[in-house]
Amino acid sequence: MSIFRFPFFKNKSSKKHAIENKDMINDAYVLPEHVAIIMDGNGRWAKKRGLPRFAGHKEGMDNVKNIVRVANKHHIKVLTLYAFSTENWKRPKSEVEYLLKLPIEFIHTYLPELIKENVQIRTIGAFDMLPEHTKKAVQSAKDKTRENDGLILNIALNYGSRYEIIQAIQLIAKDIENDQLDVEELDESVFSNYLFTSELKDPDLIIRTSGEKRLSNFLLWQAAYSEFWFTEVYWPDFNEAVFEQALVDYQNRKRRFGGV
């Protein structure tokens, strides 16, 4: 796990206590508006327990509802979850089929609660390339929560950042060719408008579970000035206490955005 600074802790014992105490998140400190999470470690969680990988994915899916509750509790505006990447198609067919059925099960089980909690469901990624049964369930959830104005649960589904950037370049090229965009007008702001996340601010905090320390083709453009937080905890065990540890650490960082 990363080494963190907690300037308002007086000693090691008080630091440990505060990390474990959910009440130590200080409302006077800024919390991230947009948190993005690479939910990693489901398979290793299962293997450690002598279970099939499917069991880890199921446990990981059930954990999403817990983390959504914590994010809602702390008034985080956007929670982006890396659920299925464009590279995940390389996994065994049976695992891919199971992974793409999980959104259906999640929506069937937890959509009433998400609606009650005023959560709006969105997706980023190559949505049209998903199986019809997955698209149908997810689109129904998006439609039913469209008017909700609370936490945005943004699911990265069949998402890859390189694909996203290439698609943006293609769209820009077409608009320039059709005289809908002047090449001289192209800057970072304009480019961002062609990305899947055009309606969202860039993530303030990116979390990755399981001990891996890489982005794995996730929000490469948007992560330019994000804070990163890594933990060895596998995603199914990523609970409220660990999430709040990440938020406490974020509150004690100074973001300079290239300044002094």
C-alpha positions as CSV (number, residue, x, y, z in Angstrom):
1,M,0.0,0.0,0.0
2,S,1.1,3.5,-0.6
3,I,2.6,5.7,2.1
4,F,0.3,8.5,3.0
5,R,0.6,11.8,4.9
6,F,-1.9,12.7,7.6
7,P,-0.7,16.1,9.0
8,F,-3.4,16.4,11.6
9,F,-2.5,13.1,13.3
10,K,-0.3,13.4,16.4
11,N,1.1,9.9,16.6
12,K,1.0,6.5,14.9
13,S,-1.7,5.1,17.2
14,S,-4.0,8.1,16.6
15,K,-3.4,7.8,12.9
16,K,-4.4,4.1,12.9
17,H,-7.5,4.8,14.9
18,A,-8.5,7.7,12.6
19,I,-8.1,5.6,9.5
20,E,-10.4,3.0,10.9
21,N,-12.9,5.5,12.2
22,K,-15.4,6.6,9.6
23,D,-16.1,9.8,11.5
24,M,-12.6,11.1,10.8
25,I,-13.5,12.3,7.4
26,N,-13.5,16.1,7.9
27,D,-16.3,18.0,6.2
28,A,-14.1,21.1,6.3
29,Y,-11.7,19.4,3.9
30,V,-12.6,19.1,0.2
31,L,-13.9,15.7,-0.9
32,P,-13.6,14.5,-4.5
33,E,-16.5,15.2,-6.7
34,H,-15.7,12.4,-9.1
35,V,-14.2,9.1,-7.9
36,A,-13.2,6.4,-10.4
37,I,-12.4,2.9,-9.4
38,I,-10.6,0.1,-11.1
39,M,-12.4,-2.9,-9.5
40,D,-9.6,-5.4,-9.5
41,G,-8.9,-8.7,-7.8
42,N,-12.1,-10.7,-8.0
43,G,-10.4,-13.8,-9.4
44,R,-7.6,-13.7,-6.9
45,W,-10.1,-13.2,-4.0
46,A,-11.9,-16.4,-5.2
47,K,-8.7,-18.4,-5.7
48,K,-7.5,-17.5,-2.2
49,R,-10.7,-19.1,-0.8
50,G,-10.6,-22.1,-3.1
51,L,-13.5,-20.9,-5.1
52,P,-14.0,-20.6,-8.9
53,R,-13.4,-17.2,-10.5
54,F,-17.1,-16.8,-11.0
55,A,-17.7,-16.6,-7.3
56,G,-15.3,-13.7,-7.1
57,H,-17.1,-11.8,-9.8
58,K,-20.4,-12.4,-8.1
59,E,-19.0,-11.2,-4.8
60,G,-17.5,-8.2,-6.6
61,M,-20.9,-7.3,-8.2
62,D,-22.6,-7.4,-4.8
63,N,-20.0,-5.1,-3.4
64,V,-20.9,-2.4,-5.8
65,K,-24.1,-1.6,-3.9
66,N,-22.0,-1.1,-0.7
67,I,-19.6,1.3,-2.3
68,V,-22.5,3.2,-4.0
69,R,-24.0,3.7,-0.6
70,V,-20.7,5.1,0.8
71,A,-20.3,7.4,-2.1
72,N,-23.8,8.7,-1.7
73,K,-23.3,9.1,2.0
74,H,-20.4,11.5,1.4
75,H,-22.2,13.4,-1.4
76,I,-19.8,12.3,-4.1
77,K,-21.3,13.5,-7.4
78,V,-19.9,10.9,-9.8
79,L,-18.7,7.3,-9.2
80,T,-17.2,5.7,-12.3
81,L,-16.6,2.0,-12.1
82,Y,-14.4,0.0,-14.5
83,A,-16.7,-3.0,-15.0
84,F,-15.7,-4.5,-18.4
85,S,-12.8,-3.4,-20.6
86,T,-12.3,-3.8,-24.3
87,E,-9.4,-6.2,-23.4
88,N,-11.7,-8.4,-21.3
89,W,-13.0,-10.1,-24.5
90,K,-9.7,-12.0,-24.5
91,R,-10.7,-14.0,-21.4
92,P,-12.2,-17.5,-21.7
93,K,-15.6,-17.4,-23.4
94,S,-17.5,-18.8,-20.4
95,E,-16.0,-16.1,-18.2
96,V,-16.9,-13.3,-20.7
97,E,-20.5,-14.6,-20.9
98,Y,-20.8,-14.6,-17.2
99,L,-19.3,-11.1,-16.8
100,L,-21.8,-9.7,-19.3
101,K,-24.7,-11.3,-17.4
102,L,-23.7,-9.7,-14.2
103,P,-25.1,-6.2,-15.1
104,I,-28.5,-7.8,-15.7
105,E,-28.4,-9.5,-12.3
106,F,-27.2,-6.3,-10.6
107,I,-30.0,-4.2,-12.1
108,H,-32.6,-6.8,-11.4
109,T,-31.5,-7.0,-7.7
110,Y,-30.5,-3.4,-6.9
111,L,-32.3,-1.1,-9.3
112,P,-35.2,-0.4,-6.8
113,E,-32.7,0.7,-4.2
114,L,-30.8,2.8,-6.6
115,I,-34.0,4.6,-7.7
116,K,-34.9,5.1,-4.0
117,E,-31.5,6.6,-3.4
118,N,-31.9,9.0,-6.4
119,V,-28.9,7.5,-8.3
120,Q,-28.7,8.1,-12.0
121,I,-27.1,5.3,-14.1
122,R,-24.9,6.1,-17.0
123,T,-22.4,4.2,-19.1
124,I,-19.3,4.9,-21.1
125,G,-17.8,2.6,-23.7
126,A,-18.7,0.8,-26.9
127,F,-22.3,0.1,-25.8
128,D,-23.6,-1.0,-29.1
129,M,-21.1,-3.8,-29.3
130,L,-22.5,-5.5,-26.2
131,P,-24.8,-8.5,-26.3
132,E,-28.4,-7.6,-26.8
133,H,-29.6,-9.0,-23.4
134,T,-26.9,-6.8,-21.7
135,K,-27.8,-3.7,-23.7
136,K,-31.5,-4.1,-23.0
137,A,-31.2,-4.4,-19.3
138,V,-28.7,-1.6,-18.9
139,Q,-30.6,0.7,-21.2
140,S,-33.8,0.1,-19.2
141,A,-31.9,1.0,-16.0
142,K,-30.6,4.2,-17.6
143,D,-34.1,5.1,-18.8
144,K,-35.7,4.5,-15.4
145,T,-33.1,6.6,-13.6
146,R,-32.7,9.4,-16.2
147,E,-34.5,12.0,-14.1
148,N,-32.7,11.2,-10.9
149,D,-30.4,14.1,-9.9
150,G,-28.3,12.5,-7.2
151,L,-25.1,10.4,-7.5
152,I,-24.2,9.5,-11.1
153,L,-23.2,5.8,-11.2
154,N,-21.1,5.8,-14.4
155,I,-20.4,2.3,-15.5
156,A,-17.4,1.8,-17.9
157,L,-18.8,-1.1,-19.9
158,N,-16.8,-2.4,-22.9
159,Y,-14.6,0.6,-22.3
160,G,-11.1,1.2,-23.5
161,S,-9.4,4.6,-23.3
162,R,-7.4,4.1,-26.5
163,Y,-10.5,3.2,-28.4
164,E,-12.2,6.2,-26.9
165,I,-9.4,8.6,-28.0
166,I,-9.3,7.1,-31.5
167,Q,-13.0,7.4,-31.9
168,A,-12.8,11.0,-30.8
169,I,-10.1,11.7,-33.4
170,Q,-12.3,10.1,-36.1
171,L,-15.3,12.2,-35.1
172,I,-13.2,15.4,-35.1
173,A,-11.8,14.6,-38.5
174,K,-15.3,14.1,-39.9
175,D,-16.4,17.4,-38.4
176,I,-13.4,19.2,-39.9
177,E,-14.0,17.6,-43.3
178,N,-17.7,18.7,-43.1
179,D,-16.8,22.3,-42.1
180,Q,-18.4,21.8,-38.7
181,L,-15.2,22.4,-36.9
182,D,-12.2,24.6,-37.7
183,V,-8.9,22.9,-37.0
184,E,-7.7,26.1,-35.4
185,E,-10.4,25.8,-32.8
186,L,-9.2,22.4,-31.6
187,D,-7.9,22.6,-28.1
188,E,-8.1,20.4,-25.0
189,S,-11.5,21.6,-24.1
190,V,-12.9,20.9,-27.6
191,F,-11.2,17.5,-27.7
192,S,-12.8,16.6,-24.3
193,N,-16.2,17.2,-25.8
194,Y,-15.7,14.3,-28.2
195,L,-15.0,11.8,-25.4
196,F,-17.4,9.5,-23.7
197,T,-17.1,11.6,-20.6
198,S,-17.9,14.9,-22.3
199,E,-20.7,15.7,-19.8
200,L,-18.6,14.8,-16.7
201,K,-15.7,16.5,-15.0
202,D,-12.4,14.6,-15.0
203,P,-12.0,12.3,-12.0
204,D,-10.5,13.9,-8.9
205,L,-9.5,10.5,-7.4
206,I,-8.7,7.2,-9.1
207,I,-8.6,4.1,-6.9
208,R,-7.3,0.7,-7.9
209,T,-7.7,-2.4,-5.7
210,S,-5.7,-5.6,-5.6
211,G,-2.2,-4.2,-5.4
212,E,-1.7,-3.5,-9.1
213,K,-0.4,0.0,-9.9
214,R,-1.4,0.8,-13.5
215,L,-4.3,2.4,-15.3
216,S,-4.9,-0.5,-17.7
217,N,-6.3,1.6,-20.5
218,F,-8.7,3.5,-18.1
219,L,-9.5,7.2,-18.5
220,L,-6.0,8.0,-19.9
221,W,-6.9,11.5,-21.1
222,Q,-9.1,12.3,-18.1
223,A,-6.5,11.2,-15.6
224,A,-4.0,13.9,-16.4
225,Y,-4.3,15.5,-13.0
226,S,-6.2,12.9,-11.0
227,E,-4.9,11.8,-7.6
228,F,-4.1,8.0,-7.5
229,W,-4.7,5.7,-4.6
230,F,-3.7,2.1,-4.6
231,T,-4.6,-0.7,-2.1
232,E,-3.7,-4.4,-1.9
233,V,-7.3,-5.1,-0.8
234,Y,-9.1,-7.1,-3.4
235,W,-12.3,-5.6,-4.7
236,P,-14.8,-7.9,-2.9
237,D,-13.2,-6.8,0.4
238,F,-13.0,-3.1,-0.5
239,N,-15.4,-1.9,2.2
240,E,-16.6,1.3,3.7
241,A,-13.5,1.6,6.0
242,V,-11.1,1.2,3.1
243,F,-13.0,3.6,0.9
244,E,-13.0,6.2,3.6
245,Q,-9.3,5.7,4.2
246,A,-8.8,6.7,0.5
247,L,-11.1,9.8,1.0
248,V,-9.2,10.8,4.2
249,D,-5.9,10.6,2.3
250,Y,-7.3,12.6,-0.6
251,Q,-8.3,15.3,1.9
252,N,-4.7,15.7,2.9
253,R,-3.2,16.1,-0.5
254,K,-2.4,19.4,-2.1
255,R,-3.4,19.5,-5.8
256,R,-1.4,21.9,-7.8
257,F,-2.5,21.1,-11.4
258,G,1.0,22.0,-12.6
259,G,1.3,25.1,-10.5
260,V,3.3,25.8,-7.4
